[in-house]
Amino acid sequence: MSDKQKQLLELAAKLADEFAARAERYDRENSFPFENIEALKQSGYTALVIPERYGGLGANLLDFVTCQERLAQGCGATALAINMHLFGLGSMVERAAPQERPEQGLFLELVGRQRKIIGGGLSEPEGGGDWGLFATRAHRDGEAYVLNGRKVFTSLSPVVDYFMVMATVENNGQLCSATFVVGRTTPGLQLIESWDAMGMRATASHDLILKDVRVPAAAMADPRPVGPLGAEAISLFAWFELSIAAVYTGVAAAALNFTREFAQRHKPFMLERPINYLPGVQFAFADAQVLLAQSRALYLTTARDYVENRESFTGEQGLARLITAKYAAVNNAIRIVDYCMEIAGAHGFLRRNPLERLFRDVRAGINHPLSNTRAREFIGKVALGVPLDTKPRW
């Protein structure tokens, strides 16, 4: 590990320890961690993946996922929320590096030195079983585009300065997907405080309404037709899938840390020693440790391979490698926390212990794209040589 990587990991650890003291309160209140976000800004963590020349910390994908796992050990919801700001920025920096345009530099300055927060507008209530276009639509009107639609799971929504809204647009007679930069104060943009979830409660992943939202044509990135997976899509998935794997691995690691300490001190009155001497506890902990090691080995190796040889991640095969890492990590994380609950028994069921919150938080992992069912379909089709655009689908 380089000196720079050690410094970044130390920063993530310091923030995680600070956030751990507040995690239970934010979860119980279903409130947003404004203190945590301010600490992330002041420390430069919100610019973790921005190049140093723009005021960032210059982390690559491997640095990013390593830091995110550690941050999630303190507060999974804060780590997940800021993940939705950072992963897209990391992909943008990566793709812009060969020939950075002036407007991209200005945008990176906003995040790096001014600490602006970028939020997503990807998920939709109409989304589900199909690949491709978005229900949110944009149409050209002179020198502007007009957007209409509804987005869900808009994490970080109380502090987002610019929303990256994905919509379907017609381009040269063909329906394409495109990303629009929409400022928080743009007329027609409205946040509905709808987030009241089982877990990851402090992410404030509210609904975003777009009603006749008008943005200049320059606010649209190049439209992309539905078709073969290009380098841009692979890059976005690399930064998203592997960071999601890291966040939920961090949640699982936090559960193991608590359970280890609990097992070493908890001594029922009929036993001579704490429960860490019981074979059943040892076996459960061993299985959990093995799952944690599997997850880390897979997602960290995949991230390292991507950083060192990005050109090897192409098409469906390349994407399948990224999805596999996320699929394995989030499902392993759930199993790890279940083992922890088995060891802690009824104590894990009590809200005064963090394991109860971690048990709920970790279950959100399987719902991030690609969800379990879609991940299995994708991985299976690629492995069996079945094209994704085969009709009928099954």
Secondary structure, DSSP 8 states (H G I E B T S, - for coil): --HHHHHHHHHHHHHHHHHHHHHHHHHHHT---HHHHHHHHHHTGGGTTS-GGGTS----HHHHHHHHHHHHTT-HHHHHHHHHHHHHHHHHHHHHGGG--HHHHHHHHHHHTS---EEEE---TT-SS--S--SSEEEEETTEEEEEEEEEEETTGGG-SEEEEEEEEEETTEEEEEEEEEETT-TTEEEE-----SS-GGG--EEEEEEEEEEEGGGB---EESSS--HHHHHHHHHHHHHHHHHHHHHHHHHHHHHHHHHHH---TT-SS-GGGSHHHHHHHHHHHHHHHHHHHHHHHHHHHHHH-GGG--HHHHHHHHHHHHHHHHHHHHHHHHHHHHHHGGGGGSTTSHHHHHHHHGGGGGGSSS-HHHHHHHHHHHHHT--TT-SS--
